[in-house]
Amino acid sequence: MSKLWCLENVNLFKILCPHKFGAYKSSHKFKDYGKSDYIYFEKDTSSKIYLIDKGKVKIGYYTENGQEIIKSILCKGELFGEKAILGEEKRNEFAQSIDNKTSICPIGIDTLHDLMRDNQTFTLKIYKFISFRIQKLERRLQLLLFKDAKTRLLDFLDELCEDYGVCCEETGKMKASHPYTQKDIANLIGTSRPTLNLLMNELKEEGLIDFKGKQLLFLKKSA
């Protein structure tokens, strides 16, 4: 089952984007960001949620000694800043564009509440989505704290298989075309790109995976 089960029957962008509603369309604008531009910082007022029209956004925070911790990297169609829905007043994370051209649809909380009020089924899906996002984040942080780099990579590859994997008819193996660069993956599992390269090649030599660019072939499950 897809890890995004709670969103299988709903397109967040099509339902939530104010451009779909006459009452909001004329006064609402997309915002464009370049690579490394911040959408918001830690401690900023939490008054909007955001939908990604194109590009990629990383969500993270800085430790007391200045180390950057990446919580997630999100792509087209995904939602972020969702804790504002739950009453968060100040951001406890930053959101930063990591593509040269990223287009964002910002939605004020009052507007969001108006849209959700008219669709209780979708409101339930939104809350399930938030719950899933929190659970996924907690698991990733636990891995960063308590597991070695190889274990973190194997767990991430399992996620890729579940989220993006399709069965290749010719071989019967799972194949995943994903949106992440090597730098993205290294950031998400808390390691360096050289270490990631070594680990990926090690898994390839062990016969667990094969890869080319942003395509992964899962040859067999890890033990």
Buried (B, 14 or more C-beta within 10 A) or exposed (E): EEBEEBBEEBEBBEBBBBBEBEEBEEEBEEEBBEEEBEBBEEEBEBBBBBBBBBBBBBBBBEEEEEEEBBBBBBBBBBBBBBBBBEEBEEBEBBBBBBBEEBBBBBBBBEBBEBBBEEBEEBBEBBBEBBEBBEEBBEEBEEBBEEBEBBEBBBBBBBBBBBEBBEEEEEEEBBBBEBEBBBEBBBBBBBBEEEBBEBBBEEBBEEEBBBBEEBEBBBBEEBE
